[in-house]
């Protein structure tokens, strides 16, 4: 049992196009500083390090470690294909076997993402502004008055209707964000995507694939749009990241034996 716990595997972070095996840097895993090295297959490389062979839980410390390693790769390499968190293989040969299997996808993806980064924008409605929009809605005001005048039991279906009407208002705001924010930004991007909202006040959750040469112009447009909307919404602008939302490779380590 103890020997299994001490077994060392190969933790992988990301793939990229490369002609050399120059090490990426160092990263701390499980309290030990480890070298991030490159495993090659043809003109592809995978950044990896030795790490305990175990299941890595996606807690804050582990996720930050993975993210930090990916950021280091992006500073040194072009056309970075992100690899999802927590993939550990038994040996370098196993990683090369995986690369051989994935290489046809790598060949297609490298030209598509070379020199490009992913930028994320989340738009969250300010509570006061959202409440004011709801209050201004005549239909909702009338429904609210109706509900107040009834007992809890008698007003049950009216409350359901009121909730539905408020949701309609919120959906209309989300559509407005797509038109006023997402569309102009998507025109400046090579690719763009609307993701599912991750909070009840989130009006837009979008990802953009942007050429590094155009990143400054894209940032400026985000700033201009924020200036226009700053009293009503908050922006959470993040990146640059590798193309997480534009690459479909998801790795699963197969159980040995």
Secondary structure, 3 states (H helix, E strand, C coil): CHHHHCCEEEEEEEEEECCCCCCCEEEEECCEEEEEEEEEECCEEEEEEEEECCCCCCCHHHHHHHHHHHHHHHHHCCCCEECCCCCEECCHHHHHHHHHHHHHHHHHHHHHHCCEEEEEEEEEECHHHHHHHHHHCHHHHHHHHHHHCCCCCCCHHHHHHHHHHHHHHHHHHHHHHHHHHHHHHHHCCCEEEECCCCCCCEEEEEEEEEEHHHHHHHHHHHHHHHHHHCCCEEEEEEEEECCHHHCCCCCCCCCCC
